Amino acid sequence: MKPAPAIACALVRSFGQGVRQLREARGWSQERLAEQSNLNRSYIGEVERGSVIASLLTVEKLAAALDISPAALLRHGEALYDANHAAA
């Protein structure tokens, strides 16, 4: 299997950072986000670390739990990606 392109990895990490920021802004633990999104707590950690690529269904579940649209959740991660790469 070929390794993922660097840009894809950076986007996945930025998405995870965005999820973590939004979760922490609400004062939620990973456990609370897992309960609200009907996902496993360890999977939430993997998403936040950028270890896994979230499916569209997962994006939808996380967005609903965080009370934002899936598009807004993706835009938040994209903004972090842009900010990280503008600084580099």
CNS distance restraints for C-alpha pairs under 8 A (distance, minus, plus):
assign (resid   4 and name CA) (resid   8 and name CA) 6.47 0.50 0.50
assign (resid   4 and name CA) (resid   9 and name CA) 6.61 0.50 0.50
assign (resid   5 and name CA) (resid   9 and name CA) 6.56 0.50 0.50
assign (resid   6 and name CA) (resid  10 and name CA) 6.21 0.50 0.50
assign (resid   7 and name CA) (resid  11 and name CA) 6.17 0.50 0.50
assign (resid   8 and name CA) (resid  12 and name CA) 6.16 0.50 0.50
assign (resid   9 and name CA) (resid  13 and name CA) 6.19 0.50 0.50
assign (resid   9 and name CA) (resid  50 and name CA) 7.44 0.50 0.50
assign (resid  10 and name CA) (resid  14 and name CA) 6.09 0.50 0.50
assign (resid  10 and name CA) (resid  81 and name CA) 6.95 0.50 0.50
assign (resid  11 and name CA) (resid  15 and name CA) 6.08 0.50 0.50
assign (resid  11 and name CA) (resid  77 and name CA) 7.35 0.50 0.50
assign (resid  11 and name CA) (resid  78 and name CA) 7.02 0.50 0.50
assign (resid  11 and name CA) (resid  81 and name CA) 6.07 0.50 0.50
assign (resid  12 and name CA) (resid  16 and name CA) 6.28 0.50 0.50
assign (resid  12 and name CA) (resid  50 and name CA) 5.18 0.50 0.50
assign (resid  12 and name CA) (resid  51 and name CA) 7.85 0.50 0.50
assign (resid  12 and name CA) (resid  52 and name CA) 7.46 0.50 0.50
assign (resid  12 and name CA) (resid  53 and name CA) 6.11 0.50 0.50
assign (resid  13 and name CA) (resid  17 and name CA) 6.19 0.50 0.50
assign (resid  13 and name CA) (resid  48 and name CA) 7.22 0.50 0.50
assign (resid  13 and name CA) (resid  49 and name CA) 6.28 0.50 0.50
assign (resid  13 and name CA) (resid  50 and name CA) 4.08 0.50 0.50
assign (resid  13 and name CA) (resid  51 and name CA) 7.63 0.50 0.50
assign (resid  14 and name CA) (resid  18 and name CA) 6.18 0.50 0.50
assign (resid  14 and name CA) (resid  50 and name CA) 7.46 0.50 0.50
assign (resid  14 and name CA) (resid  77 and name CA) 5.05 0.50 0.50
assign (resid  14 and name CA) (resid  78 and name CA) 6.82 0.50 0.50
assign (resid  14 and name CA) (resid  80 and name CA) 5.65 0.50 0.50
assign (resid  14 and name CA) (resid  81 and name CA) 5.21 0.50 0.50
assign (resid  15 and name CA) (resid  19 and name CA) 6.35 0.50 0.50
assign (resid  15 and name CA) (resid  47 and name CA) 7.93 0.50 0.50
assign (resid  15 and name CA) (resid  48 and name CA) 7.47 0.50 0.50
assign (resid  15 and name CA) (resid  50 and name CA) 7.39 0.50 0.50
assign (resid  15 and name CA) (resid  74 and name CA) 6.80 0.50 0.50
assign (resid  15 and name CA) (resid  76 and name CA) 7.38 0.50 0.50
assign (resid  15 and name CA) (resid  77 and name CA) 4.02 0.50 0.50
assign (resid  15 and name CA) (resid  78 and name CA) 6.91 0.50 0.50
assign (resid  15 and name CA) (resid  80 and name CA) 7.72 0.50 0.50
assign (resid  15 and name CA) (resid  81 and name CA) 7.87 0.50 0.50
assign (resid  16 and name CA) (resid  20 and name CA) 6.23 0.50 0.50
assign (resid  16 and name CA) (resid  47 and name CA) 5.19 0.50 0.50
assign (resid  16 and name CA) (resid  48 and name CA) 3.70 0.50 0.50
assign (resid  16 and name CA) (resid  49 and name CA) 5.83 0.50 0.50
assign (resid  16 and name CA) (resid  50 and name CA) 5.33 0.50 0.50
assign (resid  16 and name CA) (resid  77 and name CA) 7.22 0.50 0.50
assign (resid  17 and name CA) (resid  21 and name CA) 6.11 0.50 0.50
assign (resid  17 and name CA) (resid  48 and name CA) 5.69 0.50 0.50
assign (resid  17 and name CA) (resid  49 and name CA) 7.24 0.50 0.50
assign (resid  17 and name CA) (resid  50 and name CA) 7.86 0.50 0.50
assign (resid  17 and name CA) (resid  77 and name CA) 6.95 0.50 0.50
assign (resid  17 and name CA) (resid  80 and name CA) 7.65 0.50 0.50
assign (resid  18 and name CA) (resid  22 and name CA) 6.17 0.50 0.50
assign (resid  18 and name CA) (resid  48 and name CA) 7.83 0.50 0.50
assign (resid  18 and name CA) (resid  73 and name CA) 7.46 0.50 0.50
assign (resid  18 and name CA) (resid  76 and name CA) 5.87 0.50 0.50
assign (resid  18 and name CA) (resid  77 and name CA) 4.88 0.50 0.50
assign (resid  18 and name CA) (resid  80 and name CA) 7.01 0.50 0.50
assign (resid  19 and name CA) (resid  23 and name CA) 6.05 0.50 0.50
assign (resid  19 and name CA) (resid  47 and name CA) 7.96 0.50 0.50
assign (resid  19 and name CA) (resid  48 and name CA) 6.25 0.50 0.50
assign (resid  19 and name CA) (resid  62 and name CA) 7.95 0.50 0.50
assign (resid  19 and name CA) (resid  73 and name CA) 7.54 0.50 0.50
assign (resid  19 and name CA) (resid  77 and name CA) 7.65 0.50 0.50
assign (resid  20 and name CA) (resid  24 and name CA) 5.99 0.50 0.50
assign (resid  20 and name CA) (resid  48 and name CA) 5.75 0.50 0.50
assign (resid  21 and name CA) (resid  25 and name CA) 5.98 0.50 0.50
assign (resid  22 and name CA) (resid  26 and name CA) 6.56 0.50 0.50
assign (resid  22 and name CA) (resid  66 and name CA) 7.27 0.50 0.50
assign (resid  23 and name CA) (resid  27 and name CA) 6.56 0.50 0.50
assign (resid  23 and name CA) (resid  28 and name CA) 5.48 0.50 0.50
assign (resid  23 and name CA) (resid  29 and name CA) 7.25 0.50 0.50
assign (resid  23 and name CA) (resid  30 and name CA) 7.66 0.50 0.50
assign (resid  23 and name CA) (resid  33 and name CA) 7.00 0.50 0.50
assign (resid  23 and name CA) (resid  66 and name CA) 7.22 0.50 0.50
assign (resid  24 and name CA) (resid  28 and name CA) 5.59 0.50 0.50
assign (resid  24 and name CA) (resid  29 and name CA) 7.26 0.50 0.50
assign (resid  28 and name CA) (resid  32 and name CA) 5.75 0.50 0.50
assign (resid  28 and name CA) (resid  33 and name CA) 6.55 0.50 0.50
assign (resid  29 and name CA) (resid  33 and name CA) 6.47 0.50 0.50
assign (resid  30 and name CA) (resid  34 and name CA) 6.02 0.50 0.50
assign (resid  30 and name CA) (resid  41 and name CA) 5.90 0.50 0.50
assign (resid  30 and name CA) (resid  44 and name CA) 6.45 0.50 0.50
assign (resid  30 and name CA) (resid  45 and name CA) 7.05 0.50 0.50
assign (resid  31 and name CA) (resid  35 and name CA) 6.21 0.50 0.50
assign (resid  31 and name CA) (resid  41 and name CA) 5.35 0.50 0.50
assign (resid  32 and name CA) (resid  36 and name CA) 6.15 0.50 0.50
assign (resid  33 and name CA) (resid  37 and name CA) 5.95 0.50 0.50
assign (resid  33 and name CA) (resid  41 and name CA) 7.75 0.50 0.50
assign (resid  33 and name CA) (resid  44 and name CA) 7.72 0.50 0.50
assign (resid  33 and name CA) (resid  62 and name CA) 7.73 0.50 0.50
assign (resid  33 and name CA) (resid  65 and name CA) 6.86 0.50 0.50
assign (resid  33 and name CA) (resid  66 and name CA) 7.92 0.50 0.50
assign (resid  34 and name CA) (resid  38 and name CA) 5.63 0.50 0.50
assign (resid  34 and name CA) (resid  39 and name CA) 4.75 0.50 0.50
assign (resid  34 and name CA) (resid  40 and name CA) 5.52 0.50 0.50
assign (resid  34 and name CA) (resid  41 and name CA) 5.09 0.50 0.50
assign (resid  34 and name CA) (resid  44 and name CA) 6.55 0.50 0.50
assign (resid  35 and name CA) (resid  39 and name CA) 6.64 0.50 0.50
assign (resid  35 and name CA) (resid  40 and name CA) 7.83 0.50 0.50
assign (resid  36 and name CA) (resid  65 and name CA) 5.19 0.50 0.50
assign (resid  37 and name CA) (resid  61 and name CA) 5.11 0.50 0.50
assign (resid  37 and name CA) (resid  62 and name CA) 5.50 0.50 0.50
assign (resid  37 and name CA) (resid  64 and name CA) 7.13 0.50 0.50
assign (resid  37 and name CA) (resid  65 and name CA) 5.08 0.50 0.50
assign (resid  38 and name CA) (resid  61 and name CA) 7.39 0.50 0.50
assign (resid  39 and name CA) (resid  43 and name CA) 6.94 0.50 0.50
assign (resid  39 and name CA) (resid  44 and name CA) 7.11 0.50 0.50
assign (resid  40 and name CA) (resid  44 and name CA) 6.43 0.50 0.50
assign (resid  41 and name CA) (resid  45 and name CA) 6.49 0.50 0.50
assign (resid  42 and name CA) (resid  46 and name CA) 6.38 0.50 0.50
assign (resid  43 and name CA) (resid  47 and name CA) 6.20 0.50 0.50
assign (resid  44 and name CA) (resid  48 and name CA) 6.17 0.50 0.50
assign (resid  45 and name CA) (resid  49 and name CA) 6.14 0.50 0.50
assign (resid  46 and name CA) (resid  50 and name CA) 6.08 0.50 0.50
assign (resid  46 and name CA) (resid  51 and name CA) 5.00 0.50 0.50
assign (resid  46 and name CA) (resid  52 and name CA) 5.87 0.50 0.50
assign (resid  47 and name CA) (resid  51 and name CA) 6.05 0.50 0.50
assign (resid  47 and name CA) (resid  52 and name CA) 5.54 0.50 0.50
assign (resid  47 and name CA) (resid  53 and name CA) 6.96 0.50 0.50
assign (resid  47 and name CA) (resid  54 and name CA) 6.61 0.50 0.50
assign (resid  54 and name CA) (resid  58 and name CA) 5.68 0.50 0.50
assign (resid  54 and name CA) (resid  59 and name CA) 6.35 0.50 0.50
assign (resid  55 and name CA) (resid  59 and name CA) 6.28 0.50 0.50
assign (resid  56 and name CA) (resid  60 and name CA) 6.13 0.50 0.50
assign (resid  57 and name CA) (resid  61 and name CA) 6.23 0.50 0.50
assign (resid  58 and name CA) (resid  62 and name CA) 6.08 0.50 0.50
assign (resid  59 and name CA) (resid  63 and name CA) 5.98 0.50 0.50
assign (resid  59 and name CA) (resid  70 and name CA) 6.05 0.50 0.50
assign (resid  59 and name CA) (resid  73 and name CA) 7.58 0.50 0.50
assign (resid  59 and name CA) (resid  74 and name CA) 7.94 0.50 0.50
assign (resid  60 and name CA) (resid  64 and name CA) 6.13 0.50 0.50
assign (resid  60 and name CA) (resid  69 and name CA) 7.72 0.50 0.50
assign (resid  60 and name CA) (resid  70 and name CA) 5.39 0.50 0.50
assign (resid  61 and name CA) (resid  65 and name CA) 6.21 0.50 0.50
assign (resid  62 and name CA) (resid  66 and name CA) 6.13 0.50 0.50
assign (resid  62 and name CA) (resid  70 and name CA) 7.93 0.50 0.50
assign (resid  63 and name CA) (resid  67 and name CA) 5.91 0.50 0.50
assign (resid  63 and name CA) (resid  68 and name CA) 5.14 0.50 0.50
assign (resid  63 and name CA) (resid  69 and name CA) 5.59 0.50 0.50
assign (resid  63 and name CA) (resid  70 and name CA) 5.13 0.50 0.50
assign (resid  63 and name CA) (resid  73 and name CA) 6.12 0.50 0.50
assign (resid  64 and name CA) (resid  68 and name CA) 6.11 0.50 0.50
assign (resid  64 and name CA) (resid  69 and name CA) 6.89 0.50 0.50
assign (resid  64 and name CA) (resid  70 and name CA) 7.63 0.50 0.50
assign (resid  68 and name CA) (resid  72 and name CA) 6.27 0.50 0.50
assign (resid  68 and name CA) (resid  73 and name CA) 6.74 0.50 0.50
assign (resid  69 and name CA) (resid  73 and name CA) 6.38 0.50 0.50
assign (resid  70 and name CA) (resid  74 and name CA) 6.26 0.50 0.50
assign (resid  71 and name CA) (resid  75 and name CA) 6.05 0.50 0.50
assign (resid  72 and name CA) (resid  76 and name CA) 6.08 0.50 0.50
assign (resid  73 and name CA) (resid  77 and name CA) 6.57 0.50 0.50
assign (resid  74 and name CA) (resid  78 and name CA) 6.17 0.50 0.50
assign (resid  75 and name CA) (resid  79 and name CA) 6.02 0.50 0.50
assign (resid  76 and name CA) (resid  80 and name CA) 6.46 0.50 0.50
assign (resid  77 and name CA) (resid  81 and name CA) 6.24 0.50 0.50
assign (resid  78 and name CA) (resid  82 and name CA) 6.15 0.50 0.50
assign (resid  79 and name CA) (resid  83 and name CA) 6.09 0.50 0.50
assign (resid  80 and name CA) (resid  84 and name CA) 5.99 0.50 0.50
assign (resid  81 and name CA) (resid  85 and name CA) 6.19 0.50 0.50
assign (resid  82 and name CA) (resid  86 and name CA) 5.96 0.50 0.50
assign (resid  83 and name CA) (resid  87 and name CA) 6.32 0.50 0.50
assign (resid  84 and name CA) (resid  88 and name CA) 6.48 0.50 0.50
